[in-house]
Amino acid sequence: MIEAQAPAPPGAPPSWRGPARLPVRPGTGRFLVLACVFVCAACGLVYELELVALASYLIGDSVTQASVVLSVMVFAMGIGSLAAKRLRRFAAAGFGALEAALALVGGCSAMALYAVFAWTGAWGGLWAGGPRVLLVAFSLAIGLLIGAEVPLLMELIQRVRHQDAGGAVADLFAADYVGALVGGLAFPFLLLPFLGQLTSSLLTGAVNVVAGAALVLGLFRRDLTCRARCLLLVANVIVLGVLASAAVLVDDFERASRQAVYGDDVRVAVQTGVQEIVLTGGADGRPLDLYLDGRLRFGGREERRYHEALVHPAMNGPHARVLILGGGDGLAAREALAHPGVRRVDVVDPDPGLVRLARADPALSRLNGGVYRDPRVHVSAADAFQWLREASAATYDVVVADLPDPGITASTKLYSQEFYGLARRALAPGGRLVVHAGPVASRARVFWTVEATLRAAGLRTAPYRVDGRATGFTAGPDRTTDVARAPRDWGFVLAAAEARPPLRLDPHARPLHTLTQAALTADARAAEGTRVTGARASTLVHPRY
């Protein structure tokens, strides 16, 4: 039987097929379509933010990863919109299939990206760029599917009740943008802190597939043949089953992938409100390693070499009051307290979870000498930049910047001229500032940019370096497991306001385990031999790392 088609109203597109046979009134149907637009837009933005967040965590350099994800996704959305023009005659069936595919791809994207990083990231060669290739592939696929939604939804809303194109576009985009706002706020404030990256993406996929199926199989079911309805129902049930199965197995997956990344010796793994903290070893004589957001903060075999070189050259001179920026693990405080005459040590770290772990974990507390039980140690959970802005001037004899490597986007402001200006203001007359400036041999320009930035802040500098670990897990901006690219040294810059500080160890301090005066002098000469001329200061508005 051939169904009579209603005549097209003036201005209707050539493909207009007349009003849909809805089980509800047109006003209610229009509301349901816009509600689906709202939900799908929220899910689409969560997929984008999930990819950006996970790529920044796994690969590093959040600015680059955000640029790659968003630019590829927006480009793909344009291609998807063009491709969807061919599906407008089958808008209901096409939209149902599209949402099932988007829920599957978007919901599983985080888990797939993490799996590729965990099980192929250490292979090198062809697979060394696996996470980056998969990131672009998912951004492209999700962008294509999101872009194809708009033409089909435009067709569906016109099928409910025909209206002028401008009004239909305004309604559609209003619901879309409000949904994007809700999704953008829900991700950092609800999904990520309460569910984590993997579970939140799976839940988002489930919401997405239910919304698409409810609209098509509920509101537009009479536009579909019996065979199409059955196929869509089966497809949606399969997608929901896959997402539900993945959600059930997500904890086992996280444990297995974490072991693939860090090895079988993972002892503590916690996600605080600031970062992921992983401790490996520390029992049965095995060295303790600390990872923050997947980057090696210290290795048990080499941590004393790093912390002695960071703290002790700055302690030659008055050192009654010491400020440590970062260093929530307590190891820099351990070295400062080894000097007689220290009356107060202030530790400013943004993550109270790390400080709690440094107090409570037996291995880490034993390594830091139980410094948080010392009444001279005072802890502030705060951003170092903001804390310095509010600190009293001319307060500290020694300021130790024990911070993540420069080049990691989150720490860029802590290596800026403005930050060093605030640190200089906090120095008492004759005070010294020491900065961890990243590896020298593998990132010489970054190291000398830090030194140039300190000089631009009015400080006199004395750069030096010490040989560091040769490990397969770098602490730098890129989370690589390529041994050839791992840093082999640590670079530091000692600075003071009045005159260039001498690179000497405190003669009244106890002998050190790894550092001697002769080695420190040789390390300063070695660092000077790598000097990069023309390095310019980094500022908040013009970061150069």
WOJO-V40165 format. One record per residue. N is the residue number from 1. RES is the residue in three letters. PHI is phi in whole degrees, 0 to 359 (NA if undefined). PSI is psi in whole degrees, 0 to 359 (NA if undefined). OMEGA is omega in degrees with one decimal (none if undefined). Layout:
n->{N | N}
res->{RES | RES}
phi->{PHI | PHI}
psi->{PSI | PSI}
omega->{OMEGA | OMEGA}
This chain:
n->{1 | 2 | 3 | 4 | 5 | 6 | 7 | 8 | 9 | 10 | 11 | 12 | 13 | 14 | 15 | 16 | 17 | 18 | 19 | 20 | 21 | 22 | 23 | 24 | 25 | 26 | 27 | 28 | 29 | 30 | 31 | 32 | 33 | 34 | 35 | 36 | 37 | 38 | 39 | 40 | 41 | 42 | 43 | 44 | 45 | 46 | 47 | 48 | 49 | 50 | 51 | 52 | 53 | 54 | 55 | 56 | 57 | 58 | 59 | 60 | 61 | 62 | 63 | 64 | 65 | 66 | 67 | 68 | 69 | 70 | 71 | 72 | 73 | 74 | 75 | 76 | 77 | 78 | 79 | 80 | 81 | 82 | 83 | 84 | 85 | 86 | 87 | 88 | 89 | 90 | 91 | 92 | 93 | 94 | 95 | 96 | 97 | 98 | 99 | 100 | 101 | 102 | 103 | 104 | 105 | 106 | 107 | 108 | 109 | 110 | 111 | 112 | 113 | 114 | 115 | 116 | 117 | 118 | 119 | 120 | 121 | 122 | 123 | 124 | 125 | 126 | 127 | 128 | 129 | 130 | 131 | 132 | 133 | 134 | 135 | 136 | 137 | 138 | 139 | 140 | 141 | 142 | 143 | 144 | 145 | 146 | 147 | 148 | 149 | 150 | 151 | 152 | 153 | 154 | 155 | 156 | 157 | 158 | 159 | 160 | 161 | 162 | 163 | 164 | 165 | 166 | 167 | 168 | 169 | 170 | 171 | 172 | 173 | 174 | 175 | 176 | 177 | 178 | 179 | 180 | 181 | 182 | 183 | 184 | 185 | 186 | 187 | 188 | 189 | 190 | 191 | 192 | 193 | 194 | 195 | 196 | 197 | 198 | 199 | 200 | 201 | 202 | 203 | 204 | 205 | 206 | 207 | 208 | 209 | 210 | 211 | 212 | 213 | 214 | 215 | 216 | 217 | 218 | 219 | 220 | 221 | 222 | 223 | 224 | 225 | 226 | 227 | 228 | 229 | 230 | 231 | 232 | 233 | 234 | 235 | 236 | 237 | 238 | 239 | 240 | 241 | 242 | 243 | 244 | 245 | 246 | 247 | 248 | 249 | 250 | 251 | 252 | 253 | 254 | 255 | 256 | 257 | 258 | 259 | 260 | 261 | 262 | 263 | 264 | 265 | 266 | 267 | 268 | 269 | 270 | 271 | 272 | 273 | 274 | 275 | 276 | 277 | 278 | 279 | 280 | 281 | 282 | 283 | 284 | 285 | 286 | 287 | 288 | 289 | 290 | 291 | 292 | 293 | 294 | 295 | 296 | 297 | 298 | 299 | 300 | 301 | 302 | 303 | 304 | 305 | 306 | 307 | 308 | 309 | 310 | 311 | 312 | 313 | 314 | 315 | 316 | 317 | 318 | 319 | 320 | 321 | 322 | 323 | 324 | 325 | 326 | 327 | 328 | 329 | 330 | 331 | 332 | 333 | 334 | 335 | 336 | 337 | 338 | 339 | 340 | 341 | 342 | 343 | 344 | 345 | 346 | 347 | 348 | 349 | 350 | 351 | 352 | 353 | 354 | 355 | 356 | 357 | 358 | 359 | 360 | 361 | 362 | 363 | 364 | 365 | 366 | 367 | 368 | 369 | 370 | 371 | 372 | 373 | 374 | 375 | 376 | 377 | 378 | 379 | 380 | 381 | 382 | 383 | 384 | 385 | 386 | 387 | 388 | 389 | 390 | 391 | 392 | 393 | 394 | 395 | 396 | 397 | 398 | 399 | 400 | 401 | 402 | 403 | 404 | 405 | 406 | 407 | 408 | 409 | 410 | 411 | 412 | 413 | 414 | 415 | 416 | 417 | 418 | 419 | 420 | 421 | 422 | 423 | 424 | 425 | 426 | 427 | 428 | 429 | 430 | 431 | 432 | 433 | 434 | 435 | 436 | 437 | 438 | 439 | 440 | 441 | 442 | 443 | 444 | 445 | 446 | 447 | 448 | 449 | 450 | 451 | 452 | 453 | 454 | 455 | 456 | 457 | 458 | 459 | 460 | 461 | 462 | 463 | 464 | 465 | 466 | 467 | 468 | 469 | 470 | 471 | 472 | 473 | 474 | 475 | 476 | 477 | 478 | 479 | 480 | 481 | 482 | 483 | 484 | 485 | 486 | 487 | 488 | 489 | 490 | 491 | 492 | 493 | 494 | 495 | 496 | 497 | 498 | 499 | 500 | 501 | 502 | 503 | 504 | 505 | 506 | 507 | 508 | 509 | 510 | 511 | 512 | 513 | 514 | 515 | 516 | 517 | 518 | 519 | 520 | 521 | 522 | 523 | 524 | 525 | 526 | 527 | 528 | 529 | 530 | 531 | 532 | 533 | 534 | 535 | 536 | 537 | 538 | 539 | 540 | 541 | 542 | 543 | 544 | 545}
res->{MET | ILE | GLU | ALA | GLN | ALA | PRO | ALA | PRO | PRO | GLY | ALA | PRO | PRO | SER | TRP | ARG | GLY | PRO | ALA | ARG | LEU | PRO | VAL | ARG | PRO | GLY | THR | GLY | ARG | PHE | LEU | VAL | LEU | ALA | CYS | VAL | PHE | VAL | CYS | ALA | ALA | CYS | GLY | LEU | VAL | TYR | GLU | LEU | GLU | LEU | VAL | ALA | LEU | ALA | SER | TYR | LEU | ILE | GLY | ASP | SER | VAL | THR | GLN | ALA | SER | VAL | VAL | LEU | SER | VAL | MET | VAL | PHE | ALA | MET | GLY | ILE | GLY | SER | LEU | ALA | ALA | LYS | ARG | LEU | ARG | ARG | PHE | ALA | ALA | ALA | GLY | PHE | GLY | ALA | LEU | GLU | ALA | ALA | LEU | ALA | LEU | VAL | GLY | GLY | CYS | SER | ALA | MET | ALA | LEU | TYR | ALA | VAL | PHE | ALA | TRP | THR | GLY | ALA | TRP | GLY | GLY | LEU | TRP | ALA | GLY | GLY | PRO | ARG | VAL | LEU | LEU | VAL | ALA | PHE | SER | LEU | ALA | ILE | GLY | LEU | LEU | ILE | GLY | ALA | GLU | VAL | PRO | LEU | LEU | MET | GLU | LEU | ILE | GLN | ARG | VAL | ARG | HIS | GLN | ASP | ALA | GLY | GLY | ALA | VAL | ALA | ASP | LEU | PHE | ALA | ALA | ASP | TYR | VAL | GLY | ALA | LEU | VAL | GLY | GLY | LEU | ALA | PHE | PRO | PHE | LEU | LEU | LEU | PRO | PHE | LEU | GLY | GLN | LEU | THR | SER | SER | LEU | LEU | THR | GLY | ALA | VAL | ASN | VAL | VAL | ALA | GLY | ALA | ALA | LEU | VAL | LEU | GLY | LEU | PHE | ARG | ARG | ASP | LEU | THR | CYS | ARG | ALA | ARG | CYS | LEU | LEU | LEU | VAL | ALA | ASN | VAL | ILE | VAL | LEU | GLY | VAL | LEU | ALA | SER | ALA | ALA | VAL | LEU | VAL | ASP | ASP | PHE | GLU | ARG | ALA | SER | ARG | GLN | ALA | VAL | TYR | GLY | ASP | ASP | VAL | ARG | VAL | ALA | VAL | GLN | THR | GLY | VAL | GLN | GLU | ILE | VAL | LEU | THR | GLY | GLY | ALA | ASP | GLY | ARG | PRO | LEU | ASP | LEU | TYR | LEU | ASP | GLY | ARG | LEU | ARG | PHE | GLY | GLY | ARG | GLU | GLU | ARG | ARG | TYR | HIS | GLU | ALA | LEU | VAL | HIS | PRO | ALA | MET | ASN | GLY | PRO | HIS | ALA | ARG | VAL | LEU | ILE | LEU | GLY | GLY | GLY | ASP | GLY | LEU | ALA | ALA | ARG | GLU | ALA | LEU | ALA | HIS | PRO | GLY | VAL | ARG | ARG | VAL | ASP | VAL | VAL | ASP | PRO | ASP | PRO | GLY | LEU | VAL | ARG | LEU | ALA | ARG | ALA | ASP | PRO | ALA | LEU | SER | ARG | LEU | ASN | GLY | GLY | VAL | TYR | ARG | ASP | PRO | ARG | VAL | HIS | VAL | SER | ALA | ALA | ASP | ALA | PHE | GLN | TRP | LEU | ARG | GLU | ALA | SER | ALA | ALA | THR | TYR | ASP | VAL | VAL | VAL | ALA | ASP | LEU | PRO | ASP | PRO | GLY | ILE | THR | ALA | SER | THR | LYS | LEU | TYR | SER | GLN | GLU | PHE | TYR | GLY | LEU | ALA | ARG | ARG | ALA | LEU | ALA | PRO | GLY | GLY | ARG | LEU | VAL | VAL | HIS | ALA | GLY | PRO | VAL | ALA | SER | ARG | ALA | ARG | VAL | PHE | TRP | THR | VAL | GLU | ALA | THR | LEU | ARG | ALA | ALA | GLY | LEU | ARG | THR | ALA | PRO | TYR | ARG | VAL | ASP | GLY | ARG | ALA | THR | GLY | PHE | THR | ALA | GLY | PRO | ASP | ARG | THR | THR | ASP | VAL | ALA | ARG | ALA | PRO | ARG | ASP | TRP | GLY | PHE | VAL | LEU | ALA | ALA | ALA | GLU | ALA | ARG | PRO | PRO | LEU | ARG | LEU | ASP | PRO | HIS | ALA | ARG | PRO | LEU | HIS | THR | LEU | THR | GLN | ALA | ALA | LEU | THR | ALA | ASP | ALA | ARG | ALA | ALA | GLU | GLY | THR | ARG | VAL | THR | GLY | ALA | ARG | ALA | SER | THR | LEU | VAL | HIS | PRO | ARG | TYR}
phi->{NA | 263 | 278 | 292 | 255 | 294 | 294 | 286 | 288 | 302 | 84 | 286 | 294 | 302 | 274 | 297 | 250 | 91 | 298 | 286 | 274 | 264 | 278 | 228 | 292 | 304 | 297 | 294 | 298 | 297 | 299 | 294 | 296 | 293 | 296 | 294 | 302 | 302 | 295 | 294 | 295 | 299 | 296 | 299 | 290 | 298 | 301 | 298 | 293 | 300 | 296 | 297 | 295 | 290 | 295 | 296 | 288 | 280 | 259 | 103 | 55 | 297 | 296 | 296 | 295 | 297 | 296 | 296 | 298 | 291 | 292 | 296 | 292 | 294 | 301 | 294 | 298 | 296 | 295 | 296 | 297 | 294 | 294 | 288 | 301 | 287 | 262 | 296 | 292 | 240 | 301 | 295 | 296 | 296 | 293 | 298 | 294 | 298 | 292 | 296 | 294 | 296 | 297 | 291 | 292 | 293 | 295 | 265 | 297 | 296 | 295 | 294 | 295 | 293 | 296 | 297 | 297 | 291 | 258 | 236 | 296 | 267 | 279 | 72 | 58 | 299 | 274 | 300 | 263 | 306 | 300 | 292 | 297 | 293 | 300 | 294 | 297 | 293 | 300 | 293 | 295 | 294 | 298 | 301 | 290 | 294 | 298 | 285 | 295 | 298 | 300 | 289 | 294 | 299 | 295 | 293 | 292 | 287 | 289 | 290 | 205 | 292 | 215 | 297 | 301 | 297 | 294 | 296 | 296 | 298 | 297 | 297 | 289 | 298 | 296 | 296 | 289 | 293 | 298 | 297 | 299 | 296 | 297 | 295 | 277 | 292 | 298 | 283 | 262 | 238 | 294 | 296 | 290 | 263 | 244 | 85 | 292 | 287 | 295 | 295 | 291 | 294 | 296 | 299 | 298 | 295 | 298 | 299 | 290 | 293 | 297 | 295 | 293 | 297 | 293 | 285 | 281 | 263 | 279 | 249 | 297 | 285 | 277 | 252 | 286 | 300 | 295 | 295 | 297 | 295 | 297 | 295 | 297 | 297 | 299 | 292 | 296 | 297 | 298 | 299 | 295 | 297 | 295 | 294 | 297 | 296 | 295 | 294 | 267 | 296 | 294 | 296 | 297 | 297 | 295 | 294 | 290 | 296 | 293 | 295 | 280 | 260 | 99 | 277 | 260 | 291 | 249 | 225 | 217 | 228 | 251 | 273 | 288 | 249 | 197 | 268 | 244 | 232 | 247 | 239 | 73 | 90 | 226 | 56 | 78 | 278 | 294 | 269 | 242 | 242 | 245 | 243 | 51 | 82 | 257 | 292 | 277 | 205 | 251 | 305 | 286 | 240 | 297 | 293 | 299 | 294 | 288 | 295 | 292 | 289 | 266 | 291 | 300 | 284 | 273 | 281 | 132 | 303 | 208 | 292 | 240 | 236 | 245 | 245 | 264 | 88 | 67 | 296 | 289 | 85 | 282 | 293 | 297 | 303 | 291 | 295 | 289 | 289 | 268 | 293 | 96 | 283 | 258 | 207 | 233 | 259 | 252 | 244 | 228 | 287 | 247 | 296 | 296 | 293 | 296 | 300 | 294 | 294 | 281 | 264 | 290 | 301 | 291 | 290 | 295 | 293 | 292 | 273 | 73 | 64 | 297 | 283 | 268 | 280 | 295 | 282 | 265 | 235 | 247 | 235 | 271 | 201 | 289 | 299 | 297 | 294 | 297 | 295 | 298 | 261 | 283 | 288 | 282 | 53 | 252 | 248 | 282 | 223 | 240 | 248 | 263 | 262 | 242 | 302 | 304 | 297 | 107 | 283 | 306 | 297 | 256 | 300 | 293 | 277 | 236 | 262 | 298 | 297 | 295 | 291 | 296 | 294 | 295 | 298 | 297 | 282 | 282 | 287 | 306 | 82 | 283 | 234 | 241 | 237 | 233 | 284 | 245 | 85 | 292 | 270 | 296 | 269 | 221 | 298 | 296 | 297 | 301 | 284 | 292 | 300 | 296 | 295 | 292 | 297 | 294 | 295 | 276 | 88 | 254 | 267 | 241 | 223 | 281 | 202 | 214 | 223 | 297 | 242 | 285 | 242 | 242 | 267 | 221 | 280 | 263 | 277 | 297 | 257 | 278 | 260 | 249 | 277 | 301 | 297 | 263 | 291 | 293 | 251 | 210 | 239 | 250 | 223 | 227 | 267 | 218 | 211 | 275 | 279 | 208 | 298 | 287 | 286 | 271 | 225 | 273 | 294 | 292 | 268 | 276 | 295 | 299 | 269 | 283 | 235 | 241 | 236 | 296 | 296 | 294 | 296 | 296 | 295 | 295 | 295 | 295 | 296 | 294 | 298 | 291 | 260 | 308 | 255 | 283 | 85 | 295 | 249 | 292 | 261 | 235 | 297 | 270 | 220 | 293 | 238 | 268}
psi->{133 | 123 | 134 | 140 | 134 | 146 | 145 | 133 | 163 | 135 | 359 | 148 | 157 | 333 | 1 | 130 | 10 | 170 | 144 | 151 | 95 | 150 | 359 | 173 | 154 | 321 | 317 | 320 | 318 | 319 | 318 | 323 | 315 | 326 | 321 | 320 | 315 | 310 | 316 | 323 | 318 | 316 | 318 | 319 | 326 | 320 | 316 | 312 | 325 | 314 | 317 | 313 | 314 | 321 | 321 | 322 | 316 | 319 | 325 | 173 | 80 | 329 | 314 | 314 | 319 | 320 | 317 | 310 | 309 | 319 | 316 | 319 | 318 | 319 | 314 | 327 | 321 | 317 | 320 | 322 | 319 | 317 | 329 | 347 | 327 | 345 | 2 | 331 | 336 | 49 | 315 | 309 | 319 | 318 | 320 | 315 | 322 | 315 | 325 | 316 | 317 | 319 | 320 | 312 | 310 | 319 | 326 | 358 | 315 | 316 | 319 | 319 | 318 | 322 | 316 | 319 | 316 | 317 | 353 | 348 | 336 | 1 | 334 | 190 | 227 | 322 | 357 | 328 | 17 | 309 | 323 | 318 | 316 | 325 | 313 | 319 | 315 | 320 | 319 | 313 | 314 | 320 | 317 | 315 | 320 | 318 | 327 | 345 | 318 | 309 | 323 | 319 | 324 | 318 | 318 | 319 | 330 | 331 | 331 | 307 | 116 | 135 | 171 | 150 | 320 | 317 | 320 | 317 | 318 | 315 | 315 | 312 | 328 | 313 | 322 | 314 | 323 | 320 | 320 | 322 | 313 | 316 | 319 | 327 | 327 | 326 | 305 | 333 | 339 | 301 | 307 | 310 | 329 | 332 | 338 | 170 | 317 | 310 | 322 | 323 | 322 | 319 | 319 | 319 | 320 | 317 | 319 | 312 | 325 | 318 | 314 | 318 | 320 | 320 | 311 | 311 | 344 | 303 | 321 | 25 | 331 | 347 | 353 | 148 | 165 | 320 | 319 | 319 | 318 | 317 | 316 | 320 | 315 | 316 | 316 | 322 | 319 | 315 | 314 | 322 | 318 | 314 | 319 | 319 | 318 | 321 | 323 | 324 | 3 | 324 | 316 | 321 | 316 | 318 | 316 | 317 | 326 | 321 | 325 | 326 | 310 | 351 | 179 | 359 | 25 | 125 | 323 | 133 | 112 | 146 | 109 | 183 | 352 | 320 | 171 | 132 | 128 | 129 | 131 | 148 | 204 | 4 | 153 | 36 | 4 | 142 | 146 | 127 | 140 | 126 | 132 | 118 | 41 | 357 | 136 | 114 | 318 | 150 | 137 | 327 | 335 | 358 | 325 | 325 | 316 | 309 | 326 | 318 | 327 | 315 | 315 | 322 | 328 | 343 | 0 | 101 | 191 | 136 | 37 | 322 | 125 | 134 | 127 | 118 | 116 | 209 | 32 | 343 | 347 | 0 | 324 | 322 | 323 | 315 | 322 | 319 | 348 | 346 | 133 | 147 | 354 | 120 | 333 | 137 | 118 | 124 | 123 | 108 | 138 | 347 | 100 | 337 | 323 | 319 | 317 | 319 | 321 | 334 | 319 | 327 | 125 | 316 | 315 | 321 | 322 | 322 | 321 | 7 | 19 | 38 | 333 | 356 | 353 | 125 | 346 | 346 | 127 | 133 | 137 | 125 | 97 | 160 | 131 | 321 | 310 | 323 | 317 | 326 | 329 | 356 | 156 | 148 | 154 | 53 | 322 | 141 | 328 | 132 | 124 | 118 | 90 | 77 | 163 | 161 | 142 | 148 | 336 | 124 | 319 | 335 | 4 | 319 | 338 | 2 | 27 | 163 | 322 | 319 | 316 | 331 | 319 | 320 | 321 | 320 | 330 | 348 | 134 | 163 | 129 | 5 | 160 | 147 | 133 | 138 | 130 | 119 | 18 | 174 | 146 | 310 | 318 | 342 | 60 | 319 | 321 | 315 | 313 | 341 | 320 | 315 | 318 | 325 | 321 | 318 | 323 | 335 | 7 | 20 | 148 | 136 | 153 | 95 | 150 | 171 | 162 | 149 | 137 | 204 | 158 | 85 | 167 | 15 | 110 | 154 | 2 | 194 | 330 | 129 | 79 | 150 | 17 | 114 | 324 | 333 | 356 | 140 | 144 | 0 | 173 | 139 | 144 | 156 | 120 | 135 | 154 | 161 | 320 | 314 | 164 | 123 | 141 | 141 | 83 | 150 | 151 | 118 | 343 | 355 | 162 | 155 | 143 | 161 | 324 | 345 | 133 | 166 | 320 | 318 | 321 | 318 | 316 | 323 | 323 | 319 | 320 | 319 | 318 | 330 | 347 | 6 | 133 | 115 | 150 | 4 | 137 | 155 | 147 | 135 | 173 | 321 | 349 | 72 | 141 | 15 | NA}
omega->{-178.8 | -177.9 | 178.1 | -177.2 | 179.9 | 178.8 | -178.8 | 176.4 | 179.7 | 178.4 | -179.8 | 178.2 | -179.3 | -176.7 | -174.5 | -173.7 | -179.2 | -177.1 | 175.7 | 176.4 | -172.2 | 175.1 | -179.7 | 177.3 | -177.8 | 179.8 | 177.6 | 178.4 | 178.4 | 177.7 | -179.2 | 176.7 | 179.9 | 175.8 | 176.9 | 175.8 | 179.4 | -177.7 | -178.2 | 177.4 | 177.5 | 179.2 | -179.2 | -179.9 | 176.6 | 176.7 | -179.8 | -178.0 | 176.1 | -179.7 | 179.7 | -177.4 | -177.3 | 178.3 | 177.7 | -179.6 | -175.0 | -171.3 | -179.2 | 176.5 | -172.8 | 179.3 | 179.9 | -177.5 | 177.1 | 179.4 | -179.8 | -176.7 | -173.3 | -178.9 | 178.0 | -177.1 | 179.5 | 175.9 | -179.0 | 177.9 | 176.3 | 178.2 | 178.9 | 177.9 | 178.0 | -177.8 | -176.6 | 179.3 | -179.3 | -177.5 | -173.0 | 178.6 | -179.8 | -169.4 | -176.2 | 179.8 | -179.8 | 179.8 | 178.3 | 178.3 | -179.3 | -178.3 | 176.3 | 178.7 | -179.5 | 178.8 | -179.7 | -177.8 | -178.8 | -178.7 | -178.0 | -173.5 | -177.5 | -179.6 | 179.8 | -180.0 | 179.2 | 179.6 | 179.6 | 177.7 | -174.5 | -170.8 | 176.9 | -174.4 | -177.0 | -174.1 | -176.4 | 177.0 | -175.7 | -173.5 | -178.0 | 179.1 | -177.4 | 179.2 | -179.9 | 178.6 | -179.3 | 177.5 | 179.1 | -179.1 | 178.7 | 177.8 | 179.9 | -177.3 | -179.6 | 177.4 | 177.4 | -177.3 | 178.4 | 179.7 | -179.4 | -178.9 | -168.6 | 179.3 | -179.4 | 177.1 | 176.1 | 178.4 | -178.3 | -179.1 | 175.1 | 177.7 | 177.2 | 178.6 | -175.8 | 175.9 | -178.6 | -174.2 | -178.8 | 179.1 | 179.1 | 178.8 | 179.9 | 179.0 | -177.4 | -177.3 | 176.8 | 177.8 | -179.7 | -176.4 | 177.2 | 176.1 | 177.9 | 177.0 | -179.2 | 177.9 | -179.9 | 178.4 | -178.7 | -175.5 | -176.9 | -172.6 | -178.9 | -171.9 | -174.9 | -178.1 | -174.0 | -176.0 | -175.4 | -173.1 | -173.6 | -178.6 | -179.3 | 178.1 | 177.7 | 178.0 | 178.2 | 177.0 | 179.2 | 177.7 | -179.2 | -176.6 | 178.0 | 179.9 | 179.9 | -179.3 | -179.7 | -179.3 | -173.3 | -176.2 | 177.7 | -174.0 | -174.0 | -175.4 | -179.4 | 175.4 | -175.8 | 171.4 | 178.9 | -180.0 | 179.9 | 178.7 | 179.6 | -179.7 | 179.3 | 179.7 | 179.1 | -179.4 | -179.5 | 177.1 | 178.4 | 179.9 | 177.0 | 178.4 | 178.4 | -179.0 | 179.6 | 178.4 | 178.6 | 179.3 | 178.7 | -175.6 | -170.3 | 179.8 | 177.1 | 178.2 | -179.7 | 179.8 | -179.4 | -179.0 | 177.5 | 176.5 | 177.3 | -179.6 | -170.6 | -174.7 | -174.8 | -172.4 | 179.0 | -177.4 | 179.5 | 174.2 | -178.6 | 174.5 | 177.1 | 176.2 | -176.7 | -171.4 | 171.4 | 178.9 | 178.4 | 172.9 | 174.3 | 179.4 | 179.6 | 178.1 | 178.1 | 177.1 | 179.5 | -177.3 | -179.9 | 176.2 | 178.7 | 176.0 | 174.7 | -175.7 | 174.2 | 179.5 | -177.7 | 178.6 | 170.8 | 173.1 | -173.6 | -177.4 | -171.9 | -171.8 | -178.8 | 177.0 | -179.9 | -173.0 | 175.3 | 179.1 | -179.5 | -167.2 | -164.4 | 176.0 | 179.6 | -175.8 | 177.7 | -174.9 | 177.3 | -177.9 | -179.6 | -178.4 | -175.4 | 174.8 | 177.5 | 178.7 | -167.6 | 174.6 | 178.9 | 177.7 | 176.4 | -174.4 | 174.9 | 176.7 | 177.5 | -178.7 | 179.7 | -178.0 | 177.7 | -178.6 | 175.8 | 177.9 | 178.0 | -178.0 | -177.8 | 174.2 | 175.9 | 177.8 | 179.5 | -179.0 | -176.9 | -173.0 | 176.5 | 177.5 | 177.2 | 178.8 | 177.9 | 179.4 | 178.9 | 175.4 | -165.9 | -176.7 | -175.4 | -176.5 | -178.7 | 177.3 | 177.1 | -179.3 | -179.5 | 175.8 | -179.8 | -173.4 | -176.7 | 170.7 | 179.5 | -178.0 | 178.5 | -176.2 | 179.8 | -173.7 | 172.3 | 175.7 | -173.5 | 171.4 | -174.5 | -178.7 | -178.6 | -179.4 | 179.0 | 179.4 | -176.9 | -176.1 | 176.6 | 180.0 | 173.2 | -173.9 | -166.8 | 174.4 | -178.4 | 172.5 | -178.6 | 177.4 | -179.5 | -168.2 | 175.9 | -177.2 | 171.0 | -177.1 | 171.3 | -169.4 | -176.7 | -176.8 | -175.5 | -178.1 | 179.7 | 174.2 | -177.5 | 177.4 | 179.2 | 179.9 | -179.7 | 173.7 | 176.2 | 178.7 | 178.0 | 179.8 | -179.2 | -177.6 | 171.3 | 176.3 | -177.1 | -178.2 | -178.5 | 174.5 | 174.6 | -173.0 | 167.5 | -170.4 | 177.2 | -179.0 | -178.1 | -172.6 | -174.6 | -179.7 | -174.9 | -178.2 | 177.9 | -179.9 | -177.0 | 170.6 | 175.3 | -179.1 | 178.3 | 179.5 | 175.7 | 178.8 | 178.4 | 177.6 | 176.7 | -179.2 | 173.5 | -167.2 | 173.2 | -177.7 | 175.5 | -178.8 | 170.8 | 175.7 | -177.8 | -175.1 | 167.2 | -173.4 | 178.3 | -178.9 | -173.9 | 175.6 | -172.5 | -175.5 | -178.9 | 179.3 | -179.8 | 172.6 | 179.7 | -176.5 | -177.8 | -177.6 | -177.6 | 179.8 | -177.7 | -179.3 | 172.0 | 177.5 | -179.6 | 173.4 | 173.4 | -174.4 | 176.4 | -174.8 | -171.5 | -176.0 | 179.3 | -176.0 | 176.8 | 177.3 | -180.0 | 175.9 | 179.5 | -177.3 | -178.1 | -178.4 | 177.5 | 174.7 | -177.1 | -178.4 | -169.4 | -171.3 | 174.7 | 179.4 | 179.9 | 179.3 | 179.3 | 178.0 | 178.5 | 179.4 | 177.4 | 177.8 | 179.6 | 178.6 | -179.3 | 179.2 | 179.3 | -171.8 | 176.1 | -179.1 | 176.6 | 177.7 | -176.5 | -176.8 | 176.3 | -179.9 | 179.6 | -177.2 | 177.7 | 177.7 | -174.6 | -178.1 | none}
